[in-house]
């Protein structure tokens, strides 16, 4: 029986830690909105705020996922890019919505699409990483015990 090494690789540890902290922050901001802001904001403003919280939480979970995948498969440029873009997206998309809701200039709304595009590209990079593993795993699955060439169908 082999022992499991509980240590996380540095990149995976950073992603999981950041994702968990961002989940905590998202829950705090969401609770603040539900208990304080709902009565003070117009319905359209509150709906926008809720969208910011939703995307914040979803992409914090995405960052956790990137960390888990990185631990299982090793960090790659695709995963590093995905993590960075999820962070950028949370900052630009949700952050701008939060600031506008708090009274900042609506001109800050020009940053929101940058966050949305960052989210989209982040998920694309994660998909590319997964697709690139398909070939590697398929190569290993086709190898017979002992690793001497592909398996032959009988």
Buried (B, 14 or more C-beta within 10 A) or exposed (E): EEEEEEEBBEBBBBBBBBBBEBBEBBBEBBEBBEEEBBEEBEEEBBEBBBBBBEBBBBBBBBBBBBBBBBBEBEBBEBBBBBBBBBBBBBBBBBBBBBBBBEEEEEEBBEBBEBBEBBBEBBBBBBEBBEEEBEEEEEEEEEEEEEEEEEEEEE
